[in-house]
Amino acid sequence: MKDLLLITPPFTQLNTPYPATAYLKGFLNTKNICSFQMDLGIEVILELFSKDGLAKVFEGVSDVSALSENSSRIFAMRDEYVNTIDQVTLFLQNRNPTLARQICTMNFLPEASRFNALDDLDYAFGNMGLQDRAKHLATLYLEDLSDFIIENIDPDFGFSRYAERIGQSANSFDELYAKLQGNPTFTDQFTLKILKKRIDEIQPKIVCFSVPFPGNLYSAFRAAQFIKQNYPEVKTAMGGGFPNTELRDLKDARVFEFFDFITLDDGELPIQLLHAHVCGLTQSAEPEFKRTFLLQNGETVYKDNSIRPDYKMAYTGTPDYSDLLLESYISVIEVANPMHSLWSDGRWNKLTMAHGCYWGKCTFCDISLDYIKTYEPVSAKILVDRMEILIAETGESGFHFVDEAAPPALMREVALEILRRKLVVTWWTNIRFEKSFTGDLCYLLKLSGCIAVSGGLEVASDRLLKLIDKGVSVEQVAKVTRNFTEAGIMVHSYLMYGYPTQTVQETVDSLEMVRQLFEIGIVQSGFWHQFAMTAHSPVGKNPEEFGVQPVLQDIRFANNDVQFTDKTGIDHSRFSAGLRKSIFNYMHGINFDLPLREWFDFKIPKTTIPPTYIHDCLLDEENFTFKGSSKVIFTNTNPQAEHYSKTRKGQTTLFTQLTFHLKTNRVTVELEEAKAGWLMKVMAENPVENARKLTLQELKSNFEAEFEDFELFWFSKPMQKLRHSGVILIL
């Protein structure tokens, strides 16, 4: 028996758990509160995409004659699908790797319409990329089955979402409520069967649903309804990203036919107080609540009567992934692009470097809400402690830091702490394209295991970037992405179109900027999304300042996405298909020379951006500035030394050749023997493992105790060679 059952309802990701319940369980451990967590989504997927599950799918077809051509083909090959599904699932769980050779024969998996647009596999994966090639083919196979289910069995189905439309901008609860009065769907039957088994086993007092997205909302309500109907003594609660952003103005009392409590923002203290209330552990006459909606006298009320502050990030504990079926997640590759696949391929331990966003100004963002506006970083030592704990617990050394925007200074300290402890990890995160990301910092991040970053270029227009208050320019983004790429770190860019007052010309010019970034090779992946005005953003709060008119509605349930009209009168949705198609090609490294007009089925103006704009942004001069407070990092402190002499005009000088063996090459420099000896001594005394880092001013003082003119030495060709190769980094 456990007091709390923490559930992520269907569906989020196939390849890795959504981290909210793991964060909460880690916190509850620090309070000795017993809990059990489950990812109901992956458990449903595994039941549905099994031999028995697919048999039920095909048995559910009532009229074969009504099937589309594609569905008819799949139905005709149903035995092939049923016979292969279990082995394919095992392969995608990395438990049946030899199946890759079978899959890649192209005569093993049944193929339907998803295979019609198959990429050039040799180009995408090479001759020996069998595992990734097979994953891509197996993903298409699953997507064919998903298409069949959506078309014939359950139109609400989706691998990473369920009944998403009904949860998007649901200002009224009516549609969702009406759907819940109907019979459970085909997918619901799997969900509720698994849920019943778990509740009978755990016997919880409270079931807490973490609902991050609209695509989880319906399933959370359906599961809560089932609990109310069959386990009326069990209390139900909902929290997570969806209520945090959408349900802040909740009024409809019918919601509480399903949930006893709905909490907002950070969940640690609200859940601790709910546990105390439900389990009768409170001493006060009136129960304490933190940011909690509940039903009182038939009315929706908001309770925030606890004076206790929220827990600081340092005291929320290490995320705990126990109970979750970590070996059963499914890795898929939807697009043959290494950066793009990070979201769907491989299992990642998820951590957060800092709560909130250190910038907190972007006008399209929910900067008025706690998850953005309350900025609180965690120390590098605590973060790396947590990394080590998770490696021991999960056996996985891959980390995805799920920050709104990871702070560059903290990323630097985390990288140094990883190197100091000699950890071998792989990690990636979300950033702002700050000028702080110098070439040296990017190289340090790479050495610590950083493989990729994602960040917002958004509209790729300097005028609109200023209107957004993004704090970056296109030129700055180009330089930063160049620095990351040269360090061997992949870059994904979030792109936006349809921002208020954006013109057709600016959209075309943005696409040209993006084309050049991909063609030069300094951005490897990207995704366009159309601007959405949210109620909690500066645009949503002050629409008249941005030239938009909101369409006002009576809010009884969800309130986030706000319908609006733009004074430009432009239908930006017309650009959607062309922008998606163009970036799909650019991510595959093709069709850069295709005129932009070819991506659209309507006339567009010519771009005003010079064809070498991004190239010219990167033509910066050598920087010979000296900043004494900068930290000096020696990444390789054990060079081979070869001593020799040179005689010129009768004068003999002793030299030393230093050879640094790096992972992929070697770097050789020649210095006067005395200065080479000094450098080797300084390096040996200041390895990267040292907690305290030498400053450039301290290095200068040390040098000038023996020699003259540090700047002449520092900016000499041999020393610059060591800097450019990453042997010496300045941070």
Secondary structure, 3 states (H helix, E strand, C coil): CCCEEEEECCCCCCCCCCCHHHHHHHHHHHCCCCEEEEEHHHHHHHHHCCHHHHHHHHHCCCCHHHCCHHHHHHHHCHHHHHHHHHHHHHHHCCCCCCHHHHHCCCCCCCCCHHHHHCCCHHHHHCCCCHHHHHHHHHHHHHHHHHHHHHHHCCCCCCCCCCCHHHHCCCCCCHHHHHHHHCCCCHHHHHHHHHHHHHHHHHCCCEEEEECCCHHHHHHHHHHHHHHHHHCCCCEEEEECHHHHHHCCCCCCHHHHHCCCEEECCCCHHHHHHHHHHHCCCCCCCCCCCCCEEEEECCEEEEECCCCCCCCCHHHCCCCCCCCCCHHHCCCCCCCCCCCHHHHCCCCCEEECCEECECCCCCCCCCCCCHHHHCCEECCHHHHHHHHHHHHHHHCCCEEEECCCECCHHHHHHHHHHHHHCCCCCEEEEEECCCCCCCHHHHHHHHHCCEEEEEEEEECCCHHHHHHHCCCCCHHHHHHHHHHHHHCCCEEEEEEEECCCCCCHHHHHHHHHHHHHHHHHCCCCEEEEEECCCECCCHHHHCHHHHCEEECCCCCCCCCCECCEEECCCCCHHHHHHHHHHHHHHHHCCCCCCCCHHHHCCCCCCCCCCCCCHHHHHCCCCCCCCCCCCCEEEECCCCCEEEEEEEEECCEEEEEEEEEEECCCCEEEEEEEHHHHHHHHHHHHHCECCCCCCEEHHHHHHHHHCCCCCHHHHHCCHHHHHHHHCCCEEEC
